[in-house]
Amino acid sequence: HLEFTNTAPTVGGSCGTSPSIAGTDQAGRVTTGTASPTSCTVTFAKTWATAPACTASNETSANFTRATATTTTVVLAGTMVASDVLTYICMGYY
């Protein structure tokens, strides 16, 4: 088991109205808001030294979700509907 503890990141972008997030910068679960979101931007609580390697998946449907990271955010993009549950994992490196 790996367990990550630190301050929770925030979620925004085109993620629908009232999206929610649980987790940390290293791993988390985003529930999209209302409407049909196109992307969710997770803003990390702490800035990474280099952009982390991230992966994402849609737990609600078989729709593809792509993770694109910078040192301060990871954007989860794809075909989504209201209340989709997206998970992400990010690992840092130097």
Order of alpha helices (4+ residues) and beta strands (2+ residues): beta-beta-beta-beta-beta-beta-beta-beta
